[in-house]
Amino acid sequence: MGSTKHETLVSDVRLSSVVPASITGEDKVQELTNMDLIMKLHYIKGIYFFSSDAARGLTIHDLKKPMFECLALYSPLSGRIRKSEPENNCKPFIKCNDSGVRVVEAKCSKTLDEWLEEILNDSCLNDQLIYHQPLGPDSGFTPLVFIQFTWFKCGGISIGLSWAHILGDAFSASQFINIWGQFLNGQLPIQQIDDMPSTRKKNNPLPQVAKVPFSIQRVQLDSVCDKWLVSNNCNMGYHSFHLTAKQINHLIQAAKSMKPFEAISAIMWKSLAKVRGKSSEPKIVTICSTNNSGSWDKENGLPSNSQVKICTIQAANLSVEDADLEELANLIAHKKKDETNLVEEIIDQKENDGKIDDFVLYGAKLTFVNLENAKIYGLELRGQRPIFASYSLSGVGDEGAILVLPGPASDGKEEGGRVVNLVLPEKQLEKLKYELKKEWGIF
């Protein structure tokens, strides 16, 4: 569950399951889209921290009870992975069999303030608050969603979410948690489902793809073993830092950019190029975003990857390390090549060839993930927002990923800052942290 590098600060771990309040029905399945299958080896990790005032008096029964009704609306979350017959290429799908999500209860020996202080220097500690189990080796028995409630010594609480990306992206994951919060607070969610369709809309067929798009990388089956997990060639490290609104304005001015995401990405790209050196600097990067402010499937009312947009940027004739920030920000803003349809088509092509390969998206190339519009502060306990909330990824390839999220709210209002989460090779990460602190005062 947690990192083996650290003292275990979480104890009294108890596991249980929560199933939908009503029976889904026989033979209900959720077919997976091509974009879902591209995300097969990736997982989303969310964490929310609430003060003792917000958590006072709440029991595990109080927290689990609204989940039954919530899962009744979105039964694929309680399902399990199955595979079609060999004549259909053993293509995975979700059997909506009401097996439930896994709920974890735990206690922490630290106060909430002590924990938040420690993760400033070591965000990997949050892994102890997010129970994670990759799918497989027998994916038919592994839950797709884990939710961990951890009580701190002071009475505060954290809510940790582990979400199989094959279900939907971070917008979908955070919206599910927000809807659970509405049930918890006695509110009916705005979106309800009367009848869940078994399939989701696919794009129209496209011409054959000549080669694998730049943004993804084929993974050999022997490198994945029995689990749906990326096998890295190096140890991956995690780091998180918070940029205030004042710092964001400074970076925007430096990059001559209108948008925070572009300015932050340009600085990270240039700084990491300096760390890696000219011979290894990232010449091609991937930008992941959503077509709208969120990706909850409006047509089917389900969590989804359908709005994921995948673009690449090439700096073939440019030294990224020596480039002006304005030049890099301009590439990010105006020179993106949309590979979304190509990425989806490669799955159809392989399926027609009689085999569905596994791919990595995050970390196939250095990947920037735009989650600025994710409503991660939409979850409330007793009318109070989280002190801090954040999302990250596991199953990231060797090139790494950088996520840009909204910063913490202040006095009920959005502060305007950003949280930046890094998932990079450990050796590069330490050097990058030094570079960012030296050049930009970011740490």
C-alpha positions in Angstrom: 0.0 0.0 0.0 2.6 2.5 1.0 6.2 3.2 0.1 8.7 0.7 1.4 11.3 3.5 1.8 9.5 5.1 4.7 8.5 4.3 8.3 4.9 3.1 8.3 2.8 5.8 9.9 -0.5 4.3 9.2 -1.9 1.3 11.2 -5.2 -0.5 12.2 -6.0 -1.0 8.5 -9.3 -2.6 7.9 -10.8 -3.6 4.5 -14.4 -4.0 3.5 -16.5 -3.7 0.4 -19.5 -1.5 -0.6 -21.9 -2.6 -3.3 -24.6 -0.8 -5.1 -27.9 -0.2 -3.2 -29.9 -1.9 -5.9 -29.2 -4.9 -8.1 -27.9 -3.9 -11.5 -29.4 -6.9 -13.3 -28.2 -9.9 -15.2 -25.7 -9.8 -18.1 -25.1 -6.1 -17.8 -21.7 -5.2 -19.2 -19.8 -2.0 -20.0 -17.9 -2.2 -23.3 -14.5 -0.4 -23.3 -13.7 2.2 -25.9 -10.4 2.4 -27.6 -9.3 5.3 -25.4 -10.2 3.2 -22.3 -7.9 0.4 -23.5 -5.1 2.9 -24.1 -5.4 3.8 -20.4 -5.3 0.1 -19.3 -1.9 0.3 -17.5 -2.5 3.7 -15.8 -4.0 4.5 -12.4 -5.3 7.8 -10.9 -4.5 8.6 -7.3 -6.5 11.3 -5.5 -6.0 12.6 -1.9 -8.2 15.0 0.2 -7.4 16.4 3.6 -10.1 17.7 6.0 -9.8 19.4 9.3 -11.0 18.0 12.6 -14.0 20.4 12.5 -15.2 18.9 9.2 -14.6 15.3 10.3 -15.9 15.6 13.9 -18.4 12.9 14.8 -18.2 11.2 11.4 -18.0 7.4 11.6 -17.1 4.9 9.0 -20.8 4.0 8.8 -21.6 7.7 8.0 -19.0 7.6 5.2 -20.0 4.3 3.7 -23.8 4.7 3.8 -24.1 7.3 0.9 -21.7 5.2 -1.2 -24.4 2.5 -1.6 -26.7 4.9 -3.4 -23.9 6.5 -5.3 -22.7 3.2 -6.7 -26.3 2.4 -7.8 -26.0 5.2 -10.3 -22.7 4.2 -11.7 -22.6 0.4 -11.6 -19.5 -0.1 -13.8 -17.4 1.2 -10.8 -18.5 -1.9 -8.8 -17.8 -4.3 -11.7 -14.9 -6.5 -12.5 -12.8 -6.9 -15.6 -13.6 -9.9 -17.8 -12.2 -10.9 -21.2 -14.1 -11.9 -24.3 -13.6 -15.3 -26.0 -10.3 -15.9 -28.0 -12.1 -15.5 -31.3 -12.8 -11.9 -30.2 -9.2 -11.3 -29.3 -9.8 -11.7 -25.5 -10.8 -8.0 -25.5 -11.4 -6.8 -21.9 -14.8 -5.4 -20.8 -16.4 -4.6 -17.5 -18.9 -7.1 -16.1 -21.3 -5.0 -13.9 -21.8 -7.8 -11.3 -22.1 -5.6 -8.2 -18.9 -6.9 -6.7 -18.3 -3.5 -5.2 -15.5 -1.0 -4.4 -13.0 -1.6 -1.7 -13.2 0.6 1.4 -10.2 1.0 3.7 -10.2 2.3 7.3 -6.9 3.3 8.9 -5.4 5.5 11.6 -2.3 7.7 11.4 0.0 8.4 14.3 0.6 12.0 13.1 -1.5 15.0 13.4 -2.8 16.5 10.2 -0.6 19.5 10.5 2.5 17.3 11.1 1.6 15.2 8.0 1.1 18.2 5.7 4.5 19.6 6.9 6.2 16.3 6.1 4.8 15.9 2.6 6.3 19.2 1.6 9.6 17.4 1.5 8.4 13.9 0.6 5.0 13.6 -1.2 5.6 9.9 -1.5 4.3 9.6 2.1 0.8 10.1 0.7 1.0 6.6 -0.8 0.3 5.3 2.7 -3.1 7.1 2.6 -4.1 5.7 -0.8 -4.6 2.0 -0.9 -3.6 0.8 -4.3 -3.7 -2.6 -6.0 -3.0 -2.9 -9.7 -5.4 -5.1 -11.7 -4.3 -8.7 -12.1 -2.8 -11.2 -12.1 -6.4 -12.3 -12.0 -8.1 -9.1 -12.9 -11.5 -10.7 -12.6 -11.3 -10.4 -8.8 -9.6 -7.0 -8.4 -11.7 -4.0 -7.6 -11.5 -1.0 -10.0 -11.8 1.5 -7.2 -10.3 1.8 -3.7 -11.3 4.5 -1.2 -9.3 4.9 2.0 -10.4 6.9 5.0 -7.6 7.7 7.4 -8.1 9.4 10.8 -5.3 11.5 12.1 -4.2 11.9 15.7 -5.9 15.3 15.9 -9.2 14.2 14.6 -8.7 15.3 11.0 -9.3 12.9 8.1 -7.9 12.1 4.7 -9.8 10.5 1.8 -7.6 8.6 -0.6 -8.8 7.4 -4.0 -7.2 4.8 -6.2 -9.0 4.7 -9.6 -8.3 2.4 -12.6 -7.9 4.8 -15.5 -9.7 2.4 -17.7 -12.9 3.6 -16.1 -12.3 7.3 -16.9 -9.9 10.2 -16.4 -9.2 12.4 -13.4 -12.2 14.6 -14.2 -14.5 11.5 -13.9 -12.8 10.3 -10.7 -13.1 13.7 -9.0 -16.7 14.1 -10.1 -17.6 10.7 -8.6 -16.1 11.7 -5.3 -18.0 15.0 -5.5 -21.3 13.2 -6.1 -20.6 10.9 -3.2 -20.1 14.1 -1.1 -23.5 15.3 -2.3 -25.1 12.1 -1.0 -23.2 12.4 2.3 -24.5 16.0 2.7 -28.1 14.9 2.1 -28.2 16.4 -1.4 -29.5 14.6 -4.5 -26.9 14.7 -7.4 -27.8 16.8 -10.4 -27.1 13.9 -12.8 -29.1 10.6 -12.4 -29.4 7.6 -14.6 -32.6 5.7 -15.4 -31.1 3.1 -17.6 -27.4 2.5 -18.2 -26.5 1.8 -21.8 -24.1 -1.1 -22.3 -21.9 0.6 -24.9 -20.4 4.0 -25.4 -20.3 5.9 -28.6 -17.2 5.3 -30.8 -15.7 7.5 -33.4 -16.3 6.8 -37.0 -13.7 4.5 -38.6 -10.6 6.2 -39.8 -7.9 5.3 -42.4 -5.2 2.8 -41.4 -2.4 4.2 -39.2 1.0 3.7 -40.8 2.9 3.7 -37.5 2.4 4.0 -33.8 1.7 7.7 -33.0 4.5 9.5 -31.1 2.4 10.0 -28.0 2.1 6.3 -27.1 4.5 3.4 -26.8 3.8 -0.3 -27.3 4.6 -2.4 -24.3 5.8 -6.0 -24.7 3.7 -8.5 -22.9 6.7 -10.0 -21.1 7.5 -6.6 -19.5 4.0 -6.3 -18.0 4.1 -9.8 -16.5 0.7 -10.8 -15.0 -0.3 -7.4 -13.7 -1.7 -4.4 -15.5 1.3 -2.4 -14.6 4.1 -0.6 -16.4 7.5 -2.2 -15.9 9.9 0.8 -15.6 13.6 0.7 -16.4 14.4 3.0 -13.5 13.0 4.0 -10.1 10.3 6.7 -10.5 10.0 9.5 -7.9 7.2 11.9 -6.9 7.3 15.5 -5.9 4.7 18.2 -5.5 4.9 21.9 -5.1 2.5 24.8 -4.8 2.7 27.9 -6.9 0.9 30.9 -5.4 -1.0 33.4 -7.6 1.9 35.8 -7.3 4.4 33.2 -8.5 2.1 32.2 -11.4 1.9 35.8 -12.6 5.7 36.0 -12.5 6.0 32.8 -14.6 3.4 34.1 -17.1 5.4 37.3 -17.5 8.6 35.4 -18.0 7.1 33.1 -20.6 5.0 35.9 -22.2 2.1 33.5 -22.0 -1.6 34.2 -21.4 -2.3 30.9 -19.6 -0.7 29.4 -16.5 -0.5 25.8 -17.9 1.5 27.0 -20.9 3.9 29.0 -18.8 4.4 26.2 -16.2 4.9 23.6 -18.9 7.4 25.7 -20.8 9.5 26.2 -17.6 9.3 22.5 -16.7 10.3 21.5 -20.3 13.3 23.8 -20.4 14.4 23.0 -16.9 14.2 19.2 -17.5 16.1 19.6 -20.8 18.9 21.3 -18.9 18.9 18.4 -16.4 19.1 15.8 -19.1 21.6 17.6 -21.3 21.5 18.3 -25.0 22.0 14.7 -26.1 19.0 13.5 -24.1 16.7 16.5 -23.9 13.0 15.8 -24.7 12.5 16.9 -28.3 8.9 15.6 -28.4 6.4 16.1 -25.6 2.8 15.1 -25.1 0.0 17.3 -23.9 -3.0 15.6 -22.4 -6.2 17.7 -21.7 -9.9 17.4 -22.1 -12.0 18.9 -24.9 -14.4 20.4 -22.3 -14.1 21.5 -18.7 -14.8 17.9 -17.7 -15.1 14.4 -19.2 -18.2 12.9 -17.6 -19.9 11.3 -20.5 -23.0 13.5 -21.0 -24.6 11.1 -23.5 -24.4 8.0 -21.3 -24.1 9.7 -17.9 -21.0 7.6 -17.0 -17.4 8.1 -16.1 -15.4 8.2 -19.3 -12.2 8.8 -21.1 -14.1 10.0 -24.1 -13.1 13.6 -23.8 -9.4 13.0 -23.5 -7.4 15.0 -26.0 -3.9 13.9 -26.9 -1.5 16.2 -28.7 2.2 16.1 -29.4 4.7 19.0 -29.8 8.0 18.6 -31.7 11.1 20.8 -31.2 13.1 19.1 -33.9 15.2 22.1 -34.9 15.3 23.7 -31.5 17.6 23.3 -28.5 15.0 23.2 -25.7 17.7 24.0 -23.1 18.7 27.2 -24.9 15.3 28.2 -26.2 13.4 31.2 -24.9 10.5 30.5 -22.6 8.3 32.5 -24.9 9.3 30.3 -27.8 8.4 27.1 -25.9 5.2 28.5 -24.6 4.2 29.5 -28.1 4.9 25.9 -29.3 2.7 24.6 -26.5 -0.1 27.1 -27.3 -0.1 27.0 -31.1 1.9 24.1 -32.5 0.2 21.1 -31.0 -0.5 18.2 -33.3 -3.7 16.4 -32.3 -3.1 12.6 -32.3 -6.3 11.6 -30.5 -7.9 9.9 -33.5 -4.6 8.2 -34.5 -4.2 6.8 -31.0 -7.7 5.4 -31.0 -7.4 4.0 -34.5 -4.3 2.0 -33.6 -6.4 -0.1 -31.3 -8.9 -0.8 -34.0 -6.1 -1.7 -36.4 -4.5 -4.1 -33.9 -7.9 -5.6 -33.1 -8.5 -6.2 -36.8 -5.1 -7.9 -37.0 -6.2 -10.4 -34.4 -4.4 -9.0 -31.4 -4.8 -6.1 -29.0 -1.5 -4.8 -27.8 -0.8 -2.9 -24.6 0.4 0.7 -24.8 1.7 3.4 -22.4 0.5 7.0 -22.8 1.7 8.9 -19.7 5.5 8.8 -19.8 5.9 7.3 -23.3 7.1 10.8 -24.0 7.5 13.5 -21.4 3.8 14.2 -20.7 2.1 17.4 -19.5 -1.4 16.8 -18.1 -3.7 19.8 -17.8 -6.1 19.3 -14.9 -6.5 23.1 -14.2 -10.3 22.8 -14.6 -10.8 19.7 -12.5 -13.2 20.4 -9.6 -11.1 18.7 -7.0 -12.2 21.2 -4.3 -15.9 20.4 -5.1 -16.0 17.8 -2.3 -17.3 19.1 1.0 -17.8 17.6 4.4 -20.3 19.5 6.5 -20.0 22.5 4.2 -16.2 22.6 4.5 -13.8 22.2 1.6 -10.6 20.2 1.8 -7.6 22.0 3.4 -5.7 20.5 0.5 -6.5 18.1 -2.4 -4.4 16.7 -5.2 -4.3 14.1 -7.9 -1.4 12.1 -9.3 -0.7 9.1 -11.5 0.9 5.7 -11.2 1.9 3.5 -14.1 3.9 6.3 -15.7 6.5 5.4 -18.3 10.2 6.3 -18.0 9.9 9.7 -19.7 7.7 10.9 -16.8 4.6 13.0 -16.4 3.9 16.5 -15.0 0.4 17.3 -13.8 -0.9 20.9 -13.3 -3.9 21.2 -10.9 -5.8 24.0 -9.2 -4.3 25.3 -6.0 -5.9 25.1 -2.6 -8.9 27.3 -1.8 -8.7 30.1 0.7 -11.6 31.3 2.7 -14.0 29.5 0.4 -12.6 31.1 -2.7 -10.1 29.8 -5.3 -6.7 31.2 -4.6 -5.6 31.3 -8.2 -2.4 29.3 -7.6 -1.5 25.9 -9.0 -0.2 22.6 -7.6 2.3 20.9 -9.9 2.9 17.1 -9.4 6.0 15.5 -10.9 6.4 11.8 -11.7 9.9 11.4 -13.0 13.0 9.2 -12.8 14.4 9.7 -9.3 17.8 10.8 -10.4 16.4 13.4 -12.7 13.9 14.5 -10.1 16.5 15.5 -7.6 18.4 17.5 -10.1 15.2 19.2 -11.4 14.2 20.2 -7.9 17.6 21.9 -7.5 17.3 23.6 -10.9 13.8 24.9 -10.2 14.9 26.3 -6.8 18.0 27.9 -8.1 16.4 29.5 -11.2 12.9 30.2 -10.1 12.7 29.9 -6.4 10.3 26.9 -6.7 10.6 24.2 -4.2 
